[in-house]
């Protein structure tokens, strides 16, 4: 039995369907975020003493910021929010955030 999909199409539908155009090869995608300097700090102000990890320095569209925040929250398993140029994550997860951001291709440094 033929394993190639083109031969299967040729056997079932004839020669004209077996000559479908080749699938386009994915092009190298340019990175969406070029060398940003993200600063990861901890903040306790105006939060009733609770600690939050604050990521600032994002340069880009609001939708990209929200998407990055969603990815970080999912990978870390914490709650938080994203908007107005910063990402807030519940708890002190600075070290994990810095390692995740550098793995994603961002330049991130840990603040105070």
C-alpha positions as CSV (number, residue, x, y, z in Angstrom):
1,X,0.0,0.0,0.0
2,X,1.5,3.4,-0.9
3,X,2.4,5.7,2.0
4,X,2.9,8.9,0.2
5,X,-0.2,11.2,0.1
6,X,0.3,12.1,-3.5
7,X,0.2,8.4,-4.5
8,X,-2.9,7.9,-2.4
9,X,-4.6,10.9,-4.2
10,X,-3.5,9.6,-7.6
11,X,-5.0,6.2,-6.8
12,X,-8.3,7.5,-5.6
13,X,-8.9,10.6,-7.7
14,X,-6.7,10.4,-10.8
15,X,-3.6,12.3,-12.0
16,X,-5.0,15.9,-11.9
17,X,-5.5,15.9,-8.1
18,X,-2.2,14.3,-7.4
19,X,-0.4,17.3,-8.9
20,X,-1.5,19.7,-6.2
21,X,0.8,22.7,-5.7
22,X,3.5,22.1,-3.2
23,X,2.9,23.4,0.3
24,X,4.6,26.7,1.0
25,X,7.6,26.4,3.3
26,X,7.4,28.6,6.4
27,X,9.6,31.6,6.1
28,X,12.0,32.6,8.9
29,X,9.9,34.8,11.1
30,X,11.5,37.9,12.4
31,X,11.4,38.2,16.2
32,X,8.5,40.3,17.3
33,X,10.4,41.8,20.2
34,X,13.8,43.1,19.3
35,X,16.2,43.4,22.2
36,X,13.9,45.0,24.8
37,X,15.3,45.8,28.2
38,X,12.7,44.4,30.6
39,X,13.2,45.1,34.3
40,X,11.7,42.6,36.8
41,X,11.2,44.1,40.3
42,X,9.1,43.4,43.4
43,X,6.5,45.8,44.6
44,X,4.6,46.0,47.9
45,X,3.1,49.4,47.7
46,X,-0.7,49.9,47.6
47,X,-1.3,46.2,47.8
48,X,-2.0,45.7,51.5
49,X,1.5,44.2,52.1
50,X,1.2,41.6,49.4
51,X,4.1,41.0,47.2
52,X,3.8,41.3,43.4
53,X,6.4,40.9,40.7
54,X,6.4,43.9,38.4
55,X,7.8,43.7,34.8
56,X,8.3,47.1,33.2
57,X,10.1,48.4,30.1
58,X,8.0,46.7,27.5
59,X,8.0,48.6,24.2
60,X,5.3,47.4,21.8
61,X,1.6,47.1,21.3
62,X,-0.8,46.5,24.2
63,X,-2.0,43.2,22.6
64,X,1.6,41.9,22.6
65,X,2.0,42.9,26.3
66,X,-1.2,41.1,27.2
67,X,-0.1,38.0,25.3
68,X,3.3,38.0,27.1
69,X,1.6,38.4,30.4
70,X,-0.7,35.5,29.6
71,X,2.2,33.2,28.7
72,X,4.1,34.1,31.9
73,X,1.0,33.5,34.1
74,X,0.4,30.1,32.4
75,X,4.0,28.9,32.7
76,X,4.4,30.1,36.3
77,X,0.9,29.1,37.5
78,X,0.2,32.4,39.1
79,X,-2.4,35.1,38.7
80,X,-1.8,38.6,37.6
81,X,-2.6,41.3,35.1
82,X,-1.1,43.1,32.1
83,X,-1.7,46.6,30.9
84,X,-0.5,50.2,30.8
85,X,3.0,49.1,29.9
86,X,3.6,46.7,32.7
87,X,2.9,43.1,33.8
88,X,1.9,42.3,37.3
89,X,2.3,38.7,38.7
90,X,1.2,37.6,42.1
91,X,4.0,36.7,44.5
92,X,7.8,36.9,44.4
93,X,8.7,35.1,41.2
94,X,11.5,37.4,40.0
95,X,14.1,34.7,39.4
96,X,11.8,32.5,37.4
97,X,10.5,35.4,35.4
98,X,14.0,36.5,34.4
99,X,15.0,33.0,33.3
100,X,11.7,32.6,31.3
101,X,12.0,36.0,29.6
102,X,15.7,35.3,28.6
103,X,14.6,31.9,27.2
104,X,11.9,33.7,25.2
105,X,14.6,36.0,23.6
106,X,14.1,39.1,25.7
107,X,16.7,41.0,27.6
108,X,15.6,40.9,31.2
109,X,17.4,42.0,34.4
110,X,16.4,41.7,38.0
111,X,15.8,44.9,39.8
112,X,16.0,45.4,43.6
